[in-house]
Amino acid sequence: MPSKDPALDAVVAWLAEEKRINAAAKTIRQAINFVLDGQNTGRFKIAELDKLEKTFVGTKVEHYFLNNLGLPKASLGEMDTIIAGQKADVKFTLGNTWTIPPETIGNLAILLSVNDNKSVFSMGVIRIADDDLTSIAGKGNRDKKRGLKARARDKKAVWLARNKLFPEEYVNFLLHLLDDDRIAILSAGRAQARINELFRRVIDRRIHKTVLETISRQQEARARARDAEKTLNCEGVFIFSYKENAKLCKMGFAPLPKDYWISKKLAPPDSQ
């Protein structure tokens, strides 16, 4: 039986590859981290963003989505991009309701969302019809955006990832640390002391440079990690970067992706 919407099917098929679903997860994490700006603010929770910043996360999601998936930017006044030869808008929400502008009606939309507290994200595709949307809000709604109805979200959209767990590297590291560890790290004193406490407490977990920059509120992740090792070696804690993968592999450990560090307990503390 012929498909009712071959254009939608083509976009779904293109996005369905696991590498592209992972790229969507990466996109969302990059956008959130960009707006949190942990290096300068020390923030790591979406709840710490104001309304305007939360809106800006959606803008960055669109930019990173096109970049990470190698998609073109559509012409001004059209949809956001072209996927498998089909025009499509990219829509993002920090909740479970998307706002849709009038120009998207009749067109395809890529639906992206995140729940950072649960470490899950979603990506789906839908062709927006007028009756998929709620009524227009009050006078303050100048662009006449309307919400996507729950029925359309749950029954009509084709979901490639629905509340899918983030890959480990895209989980919000600080948000999901044990409370006692996070409090101890963030209250340890100066920047270097906080980094020392991080590597002391978080053993055998990959730590991205964004985490180091947020905790130290500085860009010098490599120098901070190097100085932490000088302090922690006497406690039997050794720190490795992605540039030391040959050493890690020789010791029987897995290599690190770029811009990651890990601390390992390799010897008992020096009793002297």
SENUGU-133777 format. One line per 8 residues: number of its first residue (from 1); their letters; for each residue z, y, x of C-alpha. Coordinates in nm, 2 decimals, padded with zeros to 4 digits, always signed. Example, Ala and Ser with C-alpha at 12.3 -4.5 7.8 and 13.67 -1.06 7.14 Angstrom:
1	as	+00.78:-00.45:+01.23; +00.71:-00.11:+01.37
END
This chain:
1	mpskdpal	+00.00:+00.00:+00.00; -00.10:+00.34:+00.15; +00.18:+00.56:+00.25; +00.27:+00.85:+00.02; +00.31:+01.08:+00.31; +00.13:+00.97:+00.63; +00.21:+01.30:+00.80; +00.58:+01.24:+00.77
9	davvawla	+00.53:+00.88:+00.88; +00.35:+00.99:+01.19; +00.64:+01.23:+01.29; +00.90:+00.96:+01.22; +00.71:+00.71:+01.43; +00.69:+00.96:+01.72; +01.06:+01.06:+01.71; +01.18:+00.70:+01.66
17	eekrinaa	+01.16:+00.60:+02.03; +01.51:+00.57:+02.17; +01.44:+00.81:+02.46; +01.36:+01.08:+02.20; +01.67:+01.01:+01.99; +01.87:+01.04:+02.32; +01.69:+01.37:+02.39; +01.81:+01.50:+02.05
25	aktirqai	+02.17:+01.41:+02.15; +02.12:+01.59:+02.49; +01.97:+01.89:+02.30; +02.27:+01.93:+02.08; +02.52:+01.90:+02.37; +02.32:+02.15:+02.58; +02.31:+02.40:+02.30; +02.68:+02.38:+02.22
33	nfvldgqn	+02.77:+02.41:+02.59; +02.55:+02.71:+02.64; +02.72:+02.90:+02.36; +03.07:+02.79:+02.44; +03.00:+02.93:+02.80; +03.30:+02.74:+02.93; +03.26:+02.87:+03.29; +03.33:+03.22:+03.17
41	tgrfkiae	+03.55:+03.16:+02.86; +03.73:+02.83:+02.92; +03.63:+02.73:+02.57; +03.54:+02.37:+02.48; +03.58:+02.35:+02.10; +03.32:+02.46:+01.84; +03.62:+02.59:+01.64; +03.66:+02.86:+01.90
49	ldklektf	+03.32:+03.01:+01.82; +03.28:+03.30:+01.58; +03.03:+03.30:+01.29; +02.75:+03.47:+01.49; +02.79:+03.23:+01.79; +02.77:+02.93:+01.55; +02.44:+03.06:+01.42; +02.32:+03.10:+01.78
57	vgtkvehy	+02.39:+02.73:+01.85; +02.12:+02.66:+01.60; +01.87:+02.89:+01.78; +01.95:+02.72:+02.11; +01.91:+02.37:+01.95; +01.55:+02.47:+01.85; +01.48:+02.59:+02.21; +01.62:+02.29:+02.38
65	flnnlglp	+01.47:+02.04:+02.13; +01.12:+02.17:+02.21; +01.18:+02.17:+02.58; +01.35:+01.83:+02.60; +01.08:+01.66:+02.40; +00.79:+01.84:+02.56; +00.68:+02.00:+02.23; +00.48:+02.32:+02.19
73	kaslgemd	+00.61:+02.64:+02.03; +00.41:+02.70:+01.72; +00.23:+03.04:+01.66; +00.43:+03.32:+01.52; +00.47:+03.30:+01.14; +00.42:+02.92:+01.13; +00.66:+02.63:+01.16; +00.86:+02.59:+01.48
81	tiiagqka	+00.65:+02.32:+01.65; +00.38:+02.05:+01.61; +00.48:+01.68:+01.64; +00.22:+01.41:+01.63; -00.03:+01.66:+01.51; +00.19:+01.78:+01.22; +00.36:+02.12:+01.18; +00.74:+02.09:+01.15
89	dvkftlgn	+01.05:+02.32:+01.14; +01.36:+02.23:+01.34; +01.68:+02.28:+01.13; +02.04:+02.24:+01.26; +02.38:+02.24:+01.11; +02.73:+02.21:+01.24; +02.83:+02.06:+00.91; +02.63:+01.85:+00.66
97	twtippet	+02.44:+02.12:+00.47; +02.12:+02.28:+00.60; +01.99:+02.62:+00.50; +01.61:+02.63:+00.44; +01.39:+02.94:+00.43; +01.11:+02.97:+00.17; +00.83:+02.92:+00.42; +00.95:+02.56:+00.49
105	ignlaill	+00.90:+02.45:+00.13; +00.61:+02.20:+00.13; +00.64:+02.14:+00.50; +00.82:+01.89:+00.72; +01.16:+01.97:+00.86; +01.35:+01.79:+01.14; +01.72:+01.78:+01.04; +01.97:+01.78:+01.32
113	svndnksv	+02.35:+01.79:+01.29; +02.67:+01.72:+01.49; +03.03:+01.64:+01.43; +03.19:+01.69:+01.76; +03.54:+01.58:+01.65; +03.39:+01.24:+01.57; +03.14:+01.24:+01.86; +02.84:+01.18:+01.63
121	fsmgviri	+02.50:+01.34:+01.57; +02.22:+01.29:+01.33; +01.84:+01.34:+01.33; +01.62:+01.29:+01.03; +01.28:+01.40:+00.89; +01.21:+01.53:+00.54; +00.93:+01.71:+00.35; +01.10:+01.99:+00.17
129	adddltsi	+01.02:+02.04:-00.20; +01.14:+02.32:-00.41; +01.37:+02.10:-00.62; +01.53:+01.96:-00.30; +01.70:+02.30:-00.27; +01.99:+02.47:-00.44; +01.95:+02.80:-00.63; +01.92:+03.12:-00.43
137	agkgnrdk	+02.25:+03.27:-00.33; +02.36:+03.63:-00.41; +02.22:+03.97:-00.31; +02.35:+03.93:+00.05; +02.10:+03.65:+00.11; +01.81:+03.87:+00.22; +01.60:+03.59:+00.37; +01.64:+03.39:+00.05
145	krglkara	+01.75:+03.08:+00.23; +01.87:+02.79:+00.01; +02.08:+02.48:+00.08; +01.94:+02.13:+00.10; +02.08:+01.93:-00.19; +02.29:+01.62:-00.11; +02.05:+01.41:-00.31; +01.76:+01.51:-00.09
153	rdkkavwl	+01.97:+01.46:+00.22; +02.09:+01.11:+00.12; +01.80:+00.97:-00.07; +01.48:+01.14:+00.05; +01.53:+01.22:+00.42; +01.43:+00.95:+00.67; +01.71:+00.92:+00.92; +01.64:+00.81:+01.27
161	arnklfpe	+02.00:+00.86:+01.37; +02.27:+00.90:+01.10; +02.62:+00.98:+01.24; +02.52:+00.80:+01.56; +02.78:+00.80:+01.84; +02.68:+01.02:+02.13; +02.59:+00.85:+02.45; +02.89:+00.87:+02.69
169	eyvnfllh	+02.74:+01.15:+02.89; +02.70:+01.38:+02.59; +03.05:+01.33:+02.44; +03.27:+01.64:+02.45; +03.48:+01.54:+02.74; +03.77:+01.78:+02.71; +03.79:+01.76:+02.33; +03.84:+01.39:+02.35
177	lldddria	+04.09:+01.37:+02.64; +04.44:+01.25:+02.55; +04.63:+01.55:+02.44; +04.90:+01.50:+02.71; +04.63:+01.48:+02.98; +04.44:+01.79:+02.85; +04.76:+02.00:+02.82; +04.87:+01.90:+03.17
185	ilsagraq	+04.53:+01.98:+03.32; +04.49:+02.31:+03.16; +04.84:+02.42:+03.23; +04.85:+02.31:+03.59; +04.83:+02.66:+03.73; +04.54:+02.81:+03.94; +04.18:+02.69:+03.93; +04.22:+02.44:+04.21
193	arinelfr	+04.54:+02.30:+04.08; +04.37:+02.24:+03.74; +04.09:+02.05:+03.91; +04.33:+01.85:+04.12; +04.52:+01.74:+03.80; +04.19:+01.65:+03.63; +04.09:+01.41:+03.91; +04.45:+01.28:+03.94
201	rvidrrih	+04.47:+01.19:+03.57; +04.12:+01.09:+03.48; +04.04:+00.79:+03.69; +03.71:+00.59:+03.67; +03.55:+00.83:+03.42; +03.23:+01.02:+03.50; +03.29:+01.39:+03.49; +03.00:+01.64:+03.46
209	ktvletis	+03.00:+01.97:+03.65; +03.02:+02.16:+03.31; +03.37:+02.01:+03.27; +03.47:+02.13:+03.62; +03.33:+02.47:+03.56; +03.51:+02.50:+03.22; +03.85:+02.39:+03.37; +03.82:+02.61:+03.68
217	rqqearar	+03.62:+02.89:+03.50; +03.41:+02.91:+03.82; +03.07:+02.78:+03.93; +03.19:+02.62:+04.25; +03.22:+02.27:+04.11; +03.13:+02.10:+04.44; +03.37:+02.29:+04.65; +03.65:+02.24:+04.40
225	ardaektl	+03.59:+01.87:+04.39; +03.58:+01.85:+04.77; +03.91:+02.04:+04.80; +04.07:+01.82:+04.54; +03.99:+01.52:+04.75; +04.17:+01.66:+05.05; +04.48:+01.69:+04.84; +04.46:+01.36:+04.65
233	ncegvfif	+04.36:+01.13:+04.93; +04.72:+01.09:+05.03; +04.79:+00.97:+04.68; +04.52:+00.71:+04.71; +04.27:+00.90:+04.49; +03.92:+00.94:+04.63; +03.65:+01.15:+04.47; +03.28:+01.07:+04.48
241	sykenakl	+02.98:+01.28:+04.37; +02.63:+01.18:+04.27; +02.52:+01.26:+04.62; +02.74:+00.97:+04.74; +02.57:+00.70:+04.53; +02.48:+00.49:+04.84; +02.84:+00.47:+04.93; +02.94:+00.39:+04.58
249	ckmgfapl	+02.69:+00.11:+04.55; +02.79:-00.03:+04.89; +03.15:-00.05:+04.75; +03.03:-00.23:+04.44; +03.05:+00.06:+04.20; +02.78:+00.20:+03.97; +02.58:+00.50:+04.08; +02.64:+00.84:+03.92
257	pkdywisk	+02.38:+01.05:+03.74; +02.30:+01.39:+03.88; +02.58:+01.66:+03.86; +02.86:+01.40:+03.80; +03.18:+01.32:+03.99; +03.42:+01.04:+03.96; +03.77:+00.97:+04.10; +03.89:+00.62:+04.20
265	klappdsq	+04.22:+00.48:+04.30; +04.14:+00.29:+04.61; +04.46:+00.27:+04.81; +04.83:+00.30:+04.75; +04.99:+00.64:+04.82; +05.08:+00.71:+05.18; +05.45:+00.64:+05.21; +05.48:+00.82:+05.54
END
